Amino acid sequence: MDAFTAGLLQRIKTTESDLSRARDEGDDFLVEVELGELDDLRRLAAEHGVEVGTTGV
């Protein structure tokens, strides 16, 4: 796995964790921010052929 792929997957994992925390805390604004970030990261992954596991987020 190259550095780009590893970094992208780590950013996705971190964003999913941040999203979960925002949901647990009831922070609706932060939930929307994290969902937007996650969408962007997943789109970037798809554009570069990086497979992202389904986490149900």
C-alpha positions, 0 to 999 in steps of 0.5 A, a space after each residue: 500500500 502506498 503512502 497516498 492510499 494509507 493516508 487516505 484510508 486513515 483520514 476516512 477512519 478518523 473522520 468516521 470516528 469524529 462523526 460517531 463522536 459528534 452523533 453521540 454528543 448530539 452536535 448536529 452541525 458537526 455531524 453535517 460537517 463530518 458527513 461532508 468530509 466523509 463524502 469528499 474523502 470517499 469520492 477521492 478514494 473512488 477517483 483513485 481506485 482506492 477501495 473503502 470498506 463499508 462501515 455503515 456510517 
